[in-house]
Amino acid sequence: DLTLERIAHQLLKKISDPIWDSTLRTELLAQQLAEHLLQFHSNLDLGQPSRPHTMAPNKLKRAEDFMASNLENDMSLQDIADAAGMSLFHFAKAFKQATGKSPHQYLTEQRMQHARALLHDGCLSVGQVANAVGFSQNRFTIVFKRFMGMTPTKFREVLNG
């Protein structure tokens, strides 16, 4: 089962290297694993949900606002679901349906956008920017390079021309 293998490898990477990613990503992987096991490797008749996973605009706004105001903190999927006033299971599905991104992807993108804005400020070191968006400096450099195609230091050099 390739899906099971992919999720298991990602969880193993997280376990062997705790700096690899955030708590939110680990919880999302665990939820995906549980859903997949229940759907494809269980004799439970889960049936089809009576309605698709939908998210009211005000709940989506509360989740987005919560993430935006806590970029520097490690947050769990449960924290965001609570802020939206939804159950964990329904939140993750509905958020992805509403935004086209998992909560983890959305949060990482928001952190990178904020980091780009902070890098314009020459008063902050790259380490301070990393902390302001919830990363260690090493992890920040890796994620920033993946998003921007260059390190934060190189990005700042390009800005200063």
MARBA-3410 file (N, C-alpha, C, O; in Angstrom, 1 decimal):
161
0.9,-1.2,0.0,0.0,0.0,0.0,0.9,1.2,0.0,1.5,1.6,1.0 ~ 1.0,1.9,-1.1,1.9,3.1,-1.3,1.6,4.2,-0.4,2.5,4.9,0.1 ~ 0.3,4.5,-0.2,-0.1,5.6,0.7,0.4,5.4,2.1,0.9,6.2,2.8 ~ 0.1,4.2,2.6,0.6,3.8,3.9,2.1,3.9,4.0,2.6,4.4,5.1 ~ 2.8,3.4,3.0,4.3,3.5,3.0,4.7,5.0,3.1,5.7,5.3,3.8
4.1,5.8,2.3,4.5,7.3,2.2,4.3,7.9,3.6,5.2,8.6,4.1 ~ 3.2,7.7,4.2,2.9,8.3,5.5,3.8,7.7,6.5,4.4,8.5,7.4 ~ 4.1,6.4,6.5,5.0,5.8,7.5,6.4,6.4,7.4,7.0,6.6,8.4 ~ 6.9,6.5,6.1,8.2,7.1,6.0,8.3,8.5,6.5,9.3,8.9,7.1 ~ 7.3,9.3,6.2,7.3,10.7,6.7,7.3,10.7,8.3,7.9,11.5,8.9
6.5,9.8,8.9,6.4,9.8,10.3,7.8,9.3,10.9,8.2,9.8,11.9 ~ 8.4,8.3,10.3,9.7,7.8,10.7,10.7,8.9,10.6,11.6,9.1,11.5 ~ 10.7,9.7,9.6,11.6,10.8,9.4,11.4,11.8,10.6,12.4,12.3,11.2 ~ 10.2,12.1,10.9,9.9,13.0,12.0,10.4,12.5,13.3,10.9,13.2,14.1 ~ 10.2,11.2,13.6,10.6,10.6,14.8,12.1,10.6,14.9,12.7,10.8,16.0
12.8,10.3,13.8,14.3,10.2,13.9,15.0,11.6,13.9,16.1,11.7,14.3 ~ 14.3,12.6,13.4,14.8,14.0,13.4,13.7,14.9,13.9,13.0,15.5,13.0 ~ 13.6,15.2,15.2,12.5,16.0,15.7,12.5,17.4,15.1,11.5,18.1,15.2 ~ 13.6,17.9,14.6,13.7,19.2,14.1,13.1,19.2,12.7,12.8,20.3,12.1 ~ 12.9,18.1,12.1,12.4,17.9,10.7,11.2,18.8,10.4,11.1,19.4,9.3
10.3,18.9,11.3,9.0,19.6,11.0,8.3,19.9,12.3,8.8,19.6,13.4 ~ 7.2,20.5,12.2,6.4,21.0,13.3,5.5,19.9,13.9,5.2,18.9,13.3 ~ 5.0,20.2,15.1,3.9,19.4,15.7,2.7,19.3,14.8,2.1,18.2,14.7 ~ 2.3,20.4,14.2,1.2,20.4,13.3,1.3,19.4,12.2,0.4,18.6,11.9 ~ 2.5,19.3,11.6,2.7,18.4,10.5,2.7,16.9,11.0,2.1,16.1,10.3
3.2,16.7,12.2,3.2,15.3,12.7,1.8,14.9,13.0,1.4,13.8,12.7 ~ 1.0,15.8,13.6,-0.4,15.5,13.8,-1.2,15.2,12.6,-2.1,14.3,12.5 ~ -0.9,16.0,11.5,-1.6,15.8,10.3,-1.3,14.5,9.7,-2.1,13.8,9.1 ~ 0.0,14.1,9.7,0.4,12.8,9.2,-0.2,11.6,10.0,-0.7,10.7,9.4 ~ -0.3,11.8,11.3,-1.0,10.8,12.2,-2.4,10.7,11.8,-3.0,9.6,11.8
-3.1,11.8,11.6,-4.5,11.8,11.2,-4.7,11.1,9.8,-5.6,10.3,9.7 ~ -3.8,11.4,8.9,-3.9,10.8,7.5,-3.7,9.3,7.7,-4.4,8.5,7.0 ~ -2.7,8.9,8.5,-2.5,7.4,8.7,-3.7,6.8,9.3,-4.2,5.7,8.8 ~ -4.3,7.4,10.3,-5.5,6.8,10.9,-6.7,6.7,9.9,-7.4,5.7,9.8 ~ -6.9,7.7,9.2,-8.0,7.7,8.2,-7.7,6.7,7.1,-8.7,6.0,6.7
-6.5,6.6,6.6,-6.2,5.6,5.6,-6.4,4.2,6.1,-7.0,3.3,5.5 ~ -5.9,3.9,7.3,-6.0,2.6,7.9,-7.5,2.2,8.1,-7.9,1.1,7.8 ~ -8.3,3.2,8.6,-9.7,2.9,8.8,-10.4,2.7,7.4,-11.3,1.8,7.3 ~ -10.1,3.4,6.4,-10.8,3.3,5.2,-10.4,2.1,4.4,-11.3,1.4,3.8 ~ -9.1,1.7,4.4,-8.7,0.7,3.5,-8.2,-0.6,4.2,-8.1,-1.7,3.5
-8.1,-0.6,5.5,-7.6,-1.8,6.2,-8.4,-2.1,7.4,-7.9,-2.7,8.4 ~ -9.7,-1.8,7.4,-10.6,-2.1,8.5,-11.8,-2.7,8.0,-12.2,-2.5,6.8 ~ -12.5,-3.5,8.8,-13.7,-4.1,8.4,-14.9,-3.3,8.9,-16.1,-3.7,8.8 ~ -14.6,-2.1,9.4,-15.7,-1.2,9.8,-16.4,-0.6,8.6,-15.7,-0.2,7.6 ~ -17.7,-0.5,8.7,-18.5,0.2,7.6,-18.6,1.6,8.0,-19.5,2.0,8.7
-17.7,2.4,7.4,-17.8,3.9,7.8,-18.8,4.6,6.9,-19.2,5.7,7.3 ~ -19.2,4.0,5.8,-20.2,4.7,5.0,-19.7,6.0,4.4,-18.5,6.4,4.7 ~ -20.5,6.7,3.7,-20.1,8.0,3.2,-20.7,9.0,4.1,-21.8,8.9,4.7 ~ -20.0,10.1,4.3,-20.6,11.2,5.2,-21.9,11.7,4.5,-22.0,11.7,3.3 ~ -22.8,12.1,5.4,-24.1,12.6,4.9,-23.9,13.9,4.1,-24.8,14.2,3.3
-22.9,14.7,4.4,-22.6,15.9,3.6,-21.1,16.1,3.5,-20.4,15.6,4.4 ~ -20.7,16.8,2.5,-19.3,17.0,2.4,-18.7,17.9,3.5,-19.5,18.6,4.2 ~ -17.4,17.8,3.7,-16.8,18.7,4.7,-16.8,20.1,4.2,-16.1,20.5,3.3 ~ -17.6,20.9,4.9,-17.7,22.3,4.5,-17.3,23.2,5.7,-17.4,22.7,6.8 ~ -16.9,24.4,5.4,-16.5,25.3,6.5,-17.1,26.6,6.3,-17.0,27.2,5.2
-17.8,27.1,7.3,-18.4,28.4,7.3,-17.3,29.4,7.2,-16.3,29.3,7.8 ~ -17.6,30.5,6.4,-16.6,31.5,6.2,-16.1,32.1,7.5,-14.9,32.5,7.6 ~ -16.9,32.3,8.5,-16.5,32.8,9.8,-15.5,31.9,10.5,-14.6,32.3,11.2 ~ -15.7,30.6,10.4,-14.8,29.6,11.0,-13.5,29.6,10.3,-12.4,29.5,10.9 ~ -13.5,29.7,9.0,-12.3,29.8,8.2,-11.5,31.1,8.6,-10.3,31.0,8.8
-12.2,32.2,8.7,-11.5,33.4,9.1,-10.9,33.3,10.5,-9.8,33.8,10.8 ~ -11.7,32.7,11.4,-11.1,32.5,12.8,-9.8,31.6,12.8,-8.9,31.9,13.5 ~ -9.8,30.6,12.0,-8.6,29.7,11.9,-7.5,30.5,11.3,-6.4,30.5,11.8 ~ -7.8,31.2,10.2,-6.7,32.0,9.5,-6.2,33.1,10.5,-5.0,33.3,10.5 ~ -7.1,33.8,11.2,-6.6,34.8,12.1,-5.8,34.2,13.2,-4.8,34.8,13.7
-6.2,33.1,13.7,-5.5,32.4,14.8,-4.0,32.1,14.3,-3.1,32.4,15.1 ~ -3.9,31.5,13.1,-2.6,31.2,12.6,-1.8,32.5,12.4,-0.6,32.5,12.8 ~ -2.4,33.5,11.9,-1.7,34.8,11.6,-1.1,35.4,12.9,-0.1,36.0,12.9 ~ -1.9,35.3,13.9,-1.5,35.9,15.2,-0.6,35.1,16.0,-0.1,35.5,17.1 ~ -0.3,33.9,15.6,0.6,32.9,16.3,1.7,32.4,15.5,2.1,31.2,15.7
2.1,33.1,14.5,3.2,32.6,13.6,4.4,32.2,14.3,5.1,31.2,13.8 ~ 4.8,32.8,15.4,6.0,32.5,16.1,5.9,31.3,17.0,6.9,30.8,17.5 ~ 4.7,30.8,17.2,4.5,29.7,18.1,4.3,28.4,17.4,3.8,28.3,16.3 ~ 4.7,27.3,18.0,4.4,26.0,17.5,3.0,25.7,17.9,2.6,25.8,19.1 ~ 2.1,25.4,16.9,0.7,25.2,17.2,0.3,23.8,16.7,0.9,23.3,15.7
-0.6,23.2,17.4,-1.1,21.9,16.9,-2.4,22.1,16.1,-3.0,23.1,16.0 ~ -2.7,21.0,15.3,-3.9,21.0,14.5,-5.1,21.2,15.4,-6.1,21.9,15.0 ~ -5.1,20.6,16.6,-6.2,20.8,17.6,-6.3,22.3,18.0,-7.4,22.7,18.2 ~ -5.2,23.0,18.2,-5.3,24.4,18.6,-6.0,25.2,17.5,-6.8,26.0,17.8 ~ -5.7,24.9,16.3,-6.3,25.7,15.2,-7.8,25.3,15.0,-8.7,26.1,14.8
-8.1,24.0,15.2,-9.5,23.5,15.1,-10.3,24.1,16.2,-11.4,24.5,16.0 ~ -9.7,24.2,17.4,-10.4,24.8,18.6,-10.7,26.3,18.3,-11.8,26.8,18.6 ~ -9.7,27.0,17.7,-9.9,28.4,17.4,-11.1,28.6,16.4,-11.8,29.6,16.4 ~ -11.2,27.6,15.5,-12.3,27.7,14.5,-13.6,27.2,15.0,-14.7,27.4,14.4 ~ -13.6,26.6,16.2,-14.8,26.0,16.8,-15.3,24.8,16.1,-16.5,24.6,15.9
-14.3,23.9,15.7,-14.7,22.7,14.9,-13.9,21.5,15.5,-12.9,21.7,16.2 ~ -14.4,20.3,15.2,-13.7,19.1,15.6,-12.5,19.0,14.8,-12.4,19.5,13.7 ~ -11.5,18.3,15.3,-10.2,18.1,14.6,-10.4,17.4,13.3,-9.9,17.9,12.3 ~ -11.2,16.4,13.2,-11.4,15.6,12.0,-12.1,16.5,10.9,-11.6,16.6,9.8 ~ -13.2,17.2,11.2,-13.9,18.0,10.3,-13.1,19.2,9.9,-13.1,19.7,8.7
-12.3,19.8,10.8,-11.6,21.0,10.5,-10.5,20.7,9.4,-10.5,21.4,8.4 ~ -9.7,19.6,9.6,-8.7,19.4,8.6,-9.2,19.2,7.2,-8.7,19.7,6.2 ~ -10.3,18.4,7.1,-10.9,18.2,5.8,-11.5,19.4,5.2,-11.3,19.7,4.0 ~ -12.3,20.2,6.0,-12.9,21.4,5.6,-12.0,22.5,5.2,-12.2,23.2,4.2 ~ -10.9,22.6,6.0,-9.9,23.6,5.7,-9.3,23.4,4.3,-9.1,24.3,3.5
-8.9,22.1,4.1,-8.3,21.8,2.8,-9.2,22.0,1.7,-8.9,22.5,0.6 ~ -10.5,21.7,1.9,-11.5,21.9,0.8,-11.7,23.4,0.6,-11.9,23.8,-0.6 ~ -11.7,24.2,1.6,-11.9,25.6,1.5,-10.7,26.4,0.9,-10.9,27.4,0.2 ~ -9.5,26.0,1.2,-8.3,26.7,0.8,-7.5,26.0,-0.3,-6.7,26.7,-1.0 ~ -7.7,24.7,-0.5,-6.9,24.0,-1.4,-5.6,23.6,-0.8,-4.7,23.0,-1.5
-5.4,23.9,0.5,-4.1,23.6,1.1,-4.4,22.9,2.5,-5.4,23.2,3.1 ~ -3.5,22.1,2.9,-3.6,21.5,4.3,-3.3,22.7,5.3,-2.7,23.7,4.9 ~ -3.8,22.6,6.5,-3.4,23.6,7.5,-1.9,23.8,7.6,-1.4,25.0,7.7 ~ -1.2,22.7,7.5,0.3,22.9,7.6,0.9,23.6,6.4,1.7,24.5,6.6 ~ 0.4,23.3,5.2,0.9,24.1,4.0,0.5,25.5,4.1,1.3,26.4,3.9
-0.7,25.8,4.5,-1.2,27.2,4.6,-0.3,27.9,5.7,0.1,29.1,5.4 ~ -0.1,27.3,6.8,0.7,28.0,7.9,2.1,28.3,7.4,2.6,29.3,7.7 ~ 2.7,27.3,6.8,4.1,27.5,6.3,4.1,28.6,5.3,5.1,29.4,5.3 ~ 3.2,28.7,4.4,3.2,29.8,3.4,3.0,31.1,4.1,3.6,32.1,3.7 ~ 2.1,31.2,5.1,2.0,32.4,5.8,3.2,32.8,6.6,3.6,34.0,6.6
3.9,31.9,7.1,5.2,32.1,7.8,6.2,32.7,6.8,7.0,33.6,7.2 ~ 6.3,32.1,5.7,7.3,32.5,4.7,6.9,33.9,4.1,7.9,34.7,3.9 ~ 5.7,34.2,4.0,5.3,35.6,3.5,5.7,36.6,4.6,6.2,37.7,4.3 ~ 5.5,36.3,5.9,5.8,37.2,6.9,7.4,37.3,7.0,7.9,38.4,7.3 ~ 8.0,36.2,6.9,9.5,36.2,6.9,10.1,37.1,5.8,11.0,37.9,6.1
9.5,37.1,4.6,10.0,37.9,3.5,9.8,39.4,3.9,10.7,40.2,3.7 ~ 8.7,39.7,4.5,8.5,41.1,4.9,9.5,41.5,6.0,10.0,42.6,6.0 ~ 9.8,40.6,7.0,10.7,40.9,8.0,12.2,41.0,7.5,12.9,41.8,8.1 ~ 12.5,40.3,6.5,13.8,40.4,5.9,14.1,41.7,5.3,15.3,42.1,5.1 ~ 13.1,42.4,4.9,13.3,43.8,4.4,13.9,44.7,5.5,14.5,45.7,5.2
13.6,44.4,6.7,14.1,45.2,7.9,15.5,44.7,8.2,15.7,43.7,8.7 ~ 16.5,45.6,7.9,17.9,45.3,8.1,18.3,45.2,9.6,19.4,44.7,9.9 ~ 17.4,45.6,10.5,17.7,45.6,11.9,17.6,44.2,12.5,18.2,43.9,13.5 ~ 16.8,43.3,11.9,16.6,42.0,12.4,17.6,41.0,11.8,17.8,41.0,10.5 ~ 18.3,40.2,12.6,19.1,39.1,12.0,18.3,38.0,11.5,17.1,38.0,11.7
18.9,37.2,10.7,18.2,36.0,10.1,17.6,35.1,11.2,16.5,34.6,11.1 ~ 18.4,35.0,12.3,18.0,34.2,13.4,16.7,34.8,14.1,15.8,34.1,14.5 ~ 16.7,36.1,14.2,15.6,36.8,14.8,14.3,36.6,13.9,13.2,36.5,14.4 ~ 14.5,36.7,12.6,13.4,36.5,11.7,12.9,35.1,11.8,11.7,34.8,11.9 ~ 13.8,34.1,11.9,13.4,32.7,12.0,12.6,32.5,13.3,11.5,31.9,13.2
13.0,33.1,14.4,12.3,33.0,15.6,10.9,33.6,15.5,9.9,33.1,16.1 ~ 10.8,34.7,14.8,9.6,35.5,14.7,8.5,34.7,13.9,7.3,35.0,14.0 ~ 9.0,33.8,13.1,8.0,33.0,12.3,8.0,31.5,12.8,7.5,30.6,12.0 ~ 8.5,31.2,13.9,8.4,29.9,14.6,9.3,28.8,14.1,9.0,27.6,14.2 ~ 10.5,29.2,13.7,11.5,28.2,13.2,12.8,28.4,13.9,13.1,29.5,14.4
13.6,27.3,14.0,15.0,27.4,14.3,15.7,28.0,13.1,15.1,28.0,12.0 ~ 16.8,28.6,13.3,17.5,29.3,12.1,17.8,28.2,11.0,17.6,28.6,9.9 ~ 18.3,27.1,11.4,18.6,26.1,10.4,17.4,25.6,9.6,17.4,25.5,8.4 ~ 16.3,25.3,10.3,15.1,24.9,9.7,14.5,26.0,8.8,14.0,25.7,7.7 ~ 14.6,27.2,9.3,14.1,28.4,8.6,14.8,28.5,7.2,14.2,28.7,6.2
16.1,28.4,7.3,16.9,28.5,6.0,16.5,27.4,5.0,16.4,27.7,3.8 ~ 16.3,26.2,5.5,15.9,25.1,4.6,14.5,25.4,4.0,14.3,25.3,2.8 ~ 13.5,25.8,4.8,12.2,26.0,4.3,12.1,27.2,3.4,11.5,27.2,2.4 ~ 12.8,28.3,3.8,12.8,29.5,3.0,13.4,29.3,1.7,12.9,29.7,0.6 ~ 14.5,28.5,1.6,15.1,28.2,0.3,14.2,27.4,-0.6,14.2,27.6,-1.8
13.5,26.5,0.0,12.5,25.7,-0.7,11.4,26.6,-1.3,11.0,26.3,-2.5 ~ 11.0,27.6,-0.6,9.9,28.4,-1.1,10.4,29.5,-2.0,9.8,29.8,-3.0 ~ 11.6,30.1,-1.7,12.1,31.2,-2.5,13.2,30.9,-3.5,13.5,31.7,-4.4 ~ 13.8,29.7,-3.4,14.8,29.4,-4.3,16.2,30.0,-3.9,17.2,29.8,-4.7 ~ 16.2,30.6,-2.8,17.5,31.1,-2.2,17.4,31.2,-0.7,16.3,31.2,-0.2
18.6,31.3,-0.1,18.6,31.4,1.4,18.1,32.7,1.8,18.1,33.7,1.0 ~ 17.7,32.9,3.1,17.3,34.2,3.6,18.4,35.2,3.4,18.2,36.4,3.1 ~ 19.7,34.8,3.6,20.8,35.8,3.5,20.9,36.3,2.1,21.1,37.4,1.8 ~ 20.8,35.3,1.1,20.9,35.7,-0.3,19.7,36.6,-0.7,19.9,37.5,-1.4 ~ 18.6,36.3,-0.2,17.4,37.1,-0.4,17.6,38.5,0.1,17.3,39.5,-0.6
18.2,38.7,1.2,18.5,40.0,1.8,19.5,40.7,0.9,19.4,41.9,0.7 ~ 20.5,40.0,0.4,21.5,40.6,-0.4,20.9,41.1,-1.7,21.3,42.2,-2.2 ~ 20.0,40.3,-2.3,19.3,40.7,-3.5,18.5,42.0,-3.3,18.4,42.9,-4.1 ~ 17.8,42.0,-2.1,17.0,43.2,-1.8,17.9,44.5,-1.7,17.5,45.5,-2.1 ~ 19.1,44.3,-1.1,19.9,45.5,-0.9,20.8,45.8,-2.2,21.5,46.8,-2.2
20.7,44.9,-3.2,21.3,45.1,-4.5,22.7,45.5,-4.5,23.3,45.7,-5.5
END
